[in-house]
């Protein structure tokens, strides 16, 4: 099966402590099928989110139905939550130097 990209974006409408975010990150890091997650943020617009690479579509679906995504959907501190799933154009990604990342070869075990 092909790797899948998940994009999550939201406005942070309330205070989330560094400790809470660290616990969240540690849990996500152990999620089955997750290769990596990048944590983008824009302090000026109070926007945050995640760009995730999963092993396959099944892993993404399990994550989309997990407690982590439920937190974004049900906690009033997160507003205007957007979640999008993408296939990856492997050939084009290879040209732009992303092949090792997509294949998992650049990710430490």
C-alpha positions in Angstrom: 0.0 0.0 0.0 1.1 3.6 -0.7 2.0 6.1 2.0 -0.6 8.7 2.8 -0.3 12.4 3.8 -2.7 13.9 6.4 -3.0 17.7 6.8 -4.6 19.2 9.9 -5.0 22.9 10.5 -6.8 24.8 13.2 -7.0 28.1 15.1 -6.0 27.9 18.7 -8.8 29.7 20.7 -7.6 28.9 24.2 -4.4 28.2 26.2 -2.8 24.8 25.8 0.2 24.2 28.1 3.6 23.1 26.9 3.2 20.0 29.1 -0.1 19.1 27.5 1.3 19.5 24.0 4.3 17.4 25.0 2.1 14.6 26.3 0.0 14.9 23.1 3.2 14.6 20.9 4.5 11.6 22.8 1.2 9.8 22.3 1.0 10.6 18.6 4.7 9.5 18.2 3.6 6.0 19.2 0.6 5.8 16.9 0.7 2.6 14.7 1.5 3.4 11.1 2.8 7.0 11.7 6.2 7.6 10.0 6.4 11.2 11.1 4.6 14.4 12.0 5.7 18.0 11.5 4.2 20.7 13.8 3.7 23.9 11.8 2.4 27.0 13.5 1.8 30.7 12.7 1.9 32.7 15.9 0.6 35.9 14.3 -2.6 34.2 13.1 -2.8 31.8 16.1 -2.9 28.9 13.7 -1.4 25.5 14.3 -1.7 22.0 12.9 0.2 19.0 11.6 1.5 17.4 8.5 1.6 13.6 9.0 3.0 10.8 6.9 1.4 7.4 7.4 2.3 4.0 6.1 -1.0 3.5 4.4 -4.6 4.5 4.1 -5.7 2.1 6.9 -3.3 3.9 9.3 -4.7 7.3 8.4 -8.3 6.1 8.9 -7.5 4.8 12.3 -5.9 8.1 13.2 -8.8 10.1 11.9 -11.0 8.1 14.2 -8.7 8.3 17.2 -8.9 10.2 20.5 -6.3 12.7 19.1 -8.6 13.9 16.3 -11.6 13.8 18.6 -9.7 16.3 20.8 -9.5 18.7 17.9 -13.2 18.3 17.1 -14.6 18.5 20.6 -12.3 20.8 22.6 -13.4 24.4 22.4 -9.8 25.6 22.4 -9.5 24.3 18.8 -11.6 26.2 16.2 -12.0 26.0 12.4 -10.5 22.5 12.3 -9.7 21.4 8.8 -8.5 17.8 8.0 -7.5 16.7 4.6 -6.0 13.4 3.3 -3.8 13.1 0.3 -2.2 10.5 -1.9 1.4 11.2 -2.8 2.8 11.6 -6.3 5.9 9.5 -5.7 7.6 10.3 -9.1 7.3 14.1 -8.6 8.3 13.8 -5.0 11.4 11.9 -5.9 12.4 14.7 -8.3 12.1 17.2 -5.4 14.2 15.1 -3.1 11.4 13.6 -0.9 11.7 10.0 -1.9 13.8 8.9 1.1 11.3 10.6 3.5 8.3 9.0 1.8 9.9 5.6 1.6 10.8 5.7 5.3 14.5 5.3 4.6 15.4 8.7 6.1 13.3 8.0 9.3 15.3 6.6 12.2 13.9 3.4 13.8 
